[in-house]
């Protein structure tokens, strides 16, 4: 996966996260992290993996899971040579950013991305 493709995927995911944060004022960075973790499980399950793992269902994270899985389905094996492994790496990159920014407050990641997307 090239850096332009990675940037495009990050942007697509973060645009949706921005919308979800805006529509859900009670959403915290901690819940976003849980949502991203569960999105990884859910996208793996869509491709036949992680069958023994459970995706949590919670109102505050369901939209995150649905959005991230949707972006993955739209792009994996359809965009250049994007693999499931590549896509999971992109989700983990975003998750690390959420973790890093959350040190500055419960919605600090949202405060960061809303200026860039």
Protein Blocks (a to p, Z undefined) as FASTA:
>chain_A
ZZklmmmmmmmmmmmmmmmmmmmmmbcfklmmmmmmmmmmmmmmmnopaklpccdddfkl
mmmmmmmmmmmmmmgoklojacfklmmmmmmmmmmmmmmmmmnojklmmmmmmmmZZ
